[in-house]
Amino acid sequence: MAKRDFYEVLGVKKDASQEDIKSAFRKAAKKYHPDLNPNDKDAESKIKEVNEAYEVLSNPDKRSKYDMMGHAAFDPSAQAGGYGGGGYSGFGGVEDIFESFFGGFGGFGGGQRHNPNAPMKGRSLRFGLTITFEEAVFGTSKVVNITREENCETCGGSGAKEGTTPETCTRCNGRGSINVQQRTILGVMSSTQTCDMCGGKGKVVKEPCSSCKGNGRVRKKASIKVEVPAGIDIGQVILLHGQGEAGYNGGGPGDLHIEIKIKPHKSYERDGYNL
């Protein structure tokens, strides 16, 4: 079923101000809130639709992309980047064509490659925190319980048994990728593929760690304290730096995004900064 236009979902015009969008979101969120519509599948579907529309239209950058490309701006199959992506690439360009057939510029296969052993930041996580109306007004402290990937304490994230170290992959010589030649109707073409021996890591663990089975990472539960400021609004996000998943090859950890959801009050409702 095709997605509805985000402006239609919130019931606003395309030239609506950010305040109009926020006001429309509050009304819709209250109308379809699960606490007011228990066991209502239609309301559950509507609130997801409203949240998705607000997440895009409340962000000037995402809204601009949506106005230009519609839903395709956030469709991975259209190569337009997701909500968590860093921008979008549209249909790509001539570099993508050369990358596909020849492995990039720089001598048809000799292009610069990503170093699989370079430090890389860990994945950021998102958590929805529901608080009461009073807690949103006066502020509160909460503890959220999440599950995230952390470096294995036994091997320090290397994946190798204690006393050993991963070895450089002999198939790709540590590059993480290999050049493959294929015969096509255009002749013999050279392309670059992920190394099938090391899985793109550039290194091979011959004696795996017993704790993480050679993965170098383990999933762990973590309890994190969150300070919710007074006056916070529904849909706002609290950013906790370094509380996401562990980085790779010595890279820093990702972040934790706490998205605020507020239960409706039986007697009061919010209108901007007023009750």
C-alpha distance (Angstrom), angle and dihedral (degrees) to the residues before:
residue distance angle dihedral
M1 . . .
A2 3.82 . .
K3 3.80 118.0 .
R4 3.77 117.2 -108.1
D5 3.77 119.8 -118.9
F6 3.82 108.8 -86.9
Y7 3.81 92.4 -131.4
E8 3.80 89.2 52.7
V9 3.81 90.7 49.3
L10 3.82 91.3 57.1
G11 3.80 93.7 36.6
V12 3.81 96.3 -123.7
K13 3.80 135.1 124.2
K14 3.80 122.4 -106.1
D15 3.80 91.5 -108.4
A16 3.82 92.6 51.3
S17 3.80 116.2 139.5
Q18 3.79 122.1 -118.7
E19 3.80 89.2 -106.5
D20 3.82 90.6 53.7
I21 3.81 90.3 49.9
K22 3.80 92.2 48.8
S23 3.81 91.8 48.0
A24 3.82 92.1 48.8
F25 3.79 90.0 48.7
R26 3.80 92.6 52.3
K27 3.81 92.0 51.8
A28 3.81 93.3 47.0
A29 3.80 92.8 44.6
K30 3.78 90.7 52.5
K31 3.81 92.5 45.8
Y32 3.81 94.3 52.8
H33 3.81 99.2 31.0
P34 3.85 111.5 140.6
D35 3.82 92.1 -128.7
L36 3.80 89.9 60.0
N37 3.81 94.3 40.6
P38 3.81 107.2 41.1
N39 3.82 115.4 -172.1
D40 3.80 90.7 -0.4
K41 3.82 106.8 139.2
D42 3.80 92.5 -173.4
A43 3.82 91.7 54.8
E44 3.81 89.5 46.9
S45 3.78 89.9 54.2
K46 3.82 91.9 45.7
I47 3.80 94.5 51.5
K48 3.82 90.4 52.4
E49 3.79 89.5 49.9
V50 3.82 91.3 48.8
N51 3.82 92.8 48.2
E52 3.80 91.5 49.9
A53 3.81 92.2 49.5
Y54 3.81 92.8 47.7
E55 3.81 93.3 47.7
V56 3.80 89.1 59.5
L57 3.80 102.7 35.8
S58 3.82 94.8 44.3
N59 3.80 90.1 57.9
P60 3.84 111.7 73.6
D61 3.81 93.5 -152.6
K62 3.81 94.8 48.5
R63 3.80 90.9 42.4
S64 3.80 90.8 54.2
K65 3.81 90.8 51.8
Y66 3.80 90.9 46.8
D67 3.81 91.8 50.7
M68 3.80 89.5 53.4
M69 3.80 101.3 41.3
G70 3.80 107.9 12.2
H71 3.81 117.7 -147.1
A72 3.82 90.2 -18.9
A73 3.81 87.9 74.5
F74 3.81 88.7 73.0
D75 3.80 100.4 32.5
P76 3.83 111.1 109.7
S77 3.80 90.1 -155.8
A78 3.81 87.8 61.2
Q79 3.84 89.5 52.0
A80 3.77 90.2 -120.8
G81 3.79 100.1 129.0
G82 3.82 126.5 -109.8
Y83 3.77 132.3 -103.9
G84 3.73 89.9 -84.6
G85 3.81 95.3 43.1
G86 3.74 126.7 105.9
G87 3.80 99.7 -114.9
Y88 3.78 128.9 -53.4
S89 3.76 137.0 -84.9
G90 3.80 103.9 -152.0
F91 3.79 111.5 -153.8
G92 3.80 94.6 -20.2
G93 3.78 120.1 -127.8
V94 3.74 146.4 -113.4
E95 3.82 89.2 -58.7
D96 3.81 89.4 64.2
I97 3.80 91.1 52.0
F98 3.80 92.9 50.7
E99 3.82 89.3 43.4
S100 3.79 90.4 54.7
F101 3.82 97.1 47.1
F102 3.79 105.4 27.2
G103 3.81 106.9 18.1
G104 3.80 95.4 -105.0
F105 3.78 137.0 -56.5
G106 3.76 121.6 -55.2
G107 3.79 99.4 84.2
F108 3.81 102.7 -26.8
G109 3.77 99.7 -71.9
G110 3.78 100.9 12.0
G111 3.78 96.1 88.5
Q112 3.78 122.5 132.6
R113 3.79 112.9 -81.2
H114 3.76 133.0 -155.4
N115 3.80 110.9 -101.0
P116 3.83 106.4 -123.1
N117 3.80 90.1 -156.6
A118 3.81 96.5 52.4
P119 3.83 117.3 112.9
M120 3.81 111.3 -90.5
K121 3.79 129.7 -172.2
G122 3.79 117.4 -113.4
R123 3.79 124.6 -110.6
S124 3.80 117.8 -81.9
L125 3.80 118.3 -129.0
R126 3.80 134.2 -146.5
F127 3.81 125.9 -145.7
G128 3.80 128.9 -176.3
L129 3.82 112.3 -139.3
T130 3.80 118.7 -167.2
I131 3.82 116.8 -157.5
T132 3.80 134.3 173.7
F133 3.79 124.2 -98.9
E134 3.82 90.6 -109.5
E135 3.81 91.9 51.5
A136 3.79 90.1 52.6
V137 3.82 90.6 51.7
F138 3.80 98.8 46.1
G139 3.81 102.3 24.3
T140 3.79 127.4 -118.3
S141 3.80 146.1 -159.8
K142 3.79 118.8 -114.2
V143 3.78 136.6 179.7
V144 3.80 116.2 -140.9
N145 3.79 123.3 -162.9
I146 3.79 115.8 -145.3
T147 3.79 137.2 168.1
R148 3.78 116.0 -134.4
E149 3.79 141.0 162.7
E150 3.79 114.8 -99.7
N151 3.79 132.9 178.7
C152 3.79 112.7 -89.3
E153 3.82 108.7 -102.1
T154 3.81 92.8 -149.6
C155 3.82 97.3 58.7
G156 3.80 99.3 19.3
G157 3.79 90.9 -119.1
S158 3.81 97.1 -57.5
G159 3.81 94.3 109.3
A160 3.82 90.2 -137.7
K161 3.79 126.9 121.5
E162 3.79 115.2 -96.9
G163 3.81 109.5 -81.4
T164 3.81 93.7 24.0
T165 3.80 134.7 83.1
P166 3.81 134.2 -149.7
E167 3.81 113.8 -92.9
T168 3.78 127.1 -132.4
C169 3.79 110.0 -97.2
T170 3.82 109.6 -105.6
R171 3.81 93.5 -154.8
C172 3.82 97.8 58.2
N173 3.83 98.6 17.5
G174 3.79 90.8 -125.0
R175 3.82 96.5 -53.1
G176 3.79 94.8 110.6
S177 3.80 91.3 -136.0
I178 3.80 137.5 70.9
N179 3.79 134.7 -154.9
V180 3.79 114.4 -116.5
Q181 3.79 125.9 -168.6
Q182 3.78 119.9 -146.4
R183 3.78 129.6 -173.9
T184 3.83 110.8 -130.3
I185 3.79 136.7 165.0
L186 3.81 86.3 -91.0
G187 3.78 92.0 54.7
V188 3.80 130.8 -101.2
M189 3.79 111.4 -15.7
S190 3.78 127.2 -167.9
S191 3.80 120.7 -144.6
T192 3.78 135.8 170.7
Q193 3.80 121.5 -119.4
T194 3.79 136.5 178.0
C195 3.79 110.5 -88.6
D196 3.79 109.2 -100.5
M197 3.81 93.2 -152.3
C198 3.82 100.2 56.0
G199 3.82 99.5 20.2
G200 3.81 91.6 -121.7
K201 3.81 95.1 -55.5
G202 3.79 95.9 109.3
K203 3.80 90.5 -136.1
V204 3.79 135.4 76.0
V205 3.81 125.8 -145.1
K206 3.81 108.0 -145.4
E207 3.80 96.3 174.7
P208 3.83 107.5 36.7
C209 3.78 124.4 -150.9
S210 3.80 111.7 -101.4
S211 3.81 93.2 -138.0
C212 3.81 99.8 53.6
K213 3.84 98.6 19.7
G214 3.79 90.8 -122.4
N215 3.79 96.2 -53.5
G216 3.79 95.0 109.4
R217 3.79 90.6 -142.3
V218 3.79 136.2 76.6
R219 3.79 132.8 -167.4
K220 3.79 112.7 -116.5
K221 3.78 137.2 176.3
A222 3.79 116.8 -120.9
S223 3.81 132.3 -171.6
I224 3.80 112.3 -147.7
K225 3.80 127.9 -173.2
V226 3.80 115.6 -131.7
E227 3.81 123.8 -164.0
V228 3.81 108.1 -149.7
P229 3.82 110.8 -159.5
A230 3.81 121.8 -134.3
G231 3.80 114.2 -96.3
I232 3.79 96.5 25.8
D233 3.81 114.0 159.5
I234 3.77 132.1 -138.6
G235 3.78 112.7 -87.0
Q236 3.81 94.8 23.9
V237 3.80 117.5 130.1
I238 3.81 129.0 -137.0
L239 3.81 110.8 -151.5
L240 3.79 117.9 -146.4
H241 3.79 108.7 -169.8
G242 3.80 117.6 -141.2
Q243 3.81 95.9 9.1
G244 3.80 95.9 107.0
E245 3.80 127.1 85.9
A246 3.80 123.3 -44.7
G247 3.78 119.0 -89.3
Y248 3.79 126.8 -116.2
N249 3.80 127.7 -108.9
G250 3.79 92.5 0.9
G251 3.81 95.3 -42.9
G252 3.80 119.7 144.4
P253 3.80 123.6 -94.7
G254 3.78 123.0 -95.4
D255 3.81 124.8 -111.7
L256 3.79 133.9 -101.2
H257 3.81 118.2 -128.1
I258 3.81 113.7 -157.7
E259 3.82 109.6 -160.1
I260 3.80 112.1 -158.7
K261 3.80 122.2 -133.2
I262 3.80 120.1 -178.7
K263 3.80 128.1 -153.8
P264 3.81 113.1 -130.3
H265 3.81 117.6 -108.8
K266 3.81 120.3 -124.9
S267 3.82 93.0 -133.0
Y268 3.80 109.3 19.3
E269 3.76 137.8 50.3
R270 3.77 133.1 -174.7
D271 3.80 125.9 -114.1
G272 3.80 107.4 -177.6
Y273 3.81 105.6 -65.3
N274 3.78 92.8 -14.9
L275 3.81 135.0 85.5
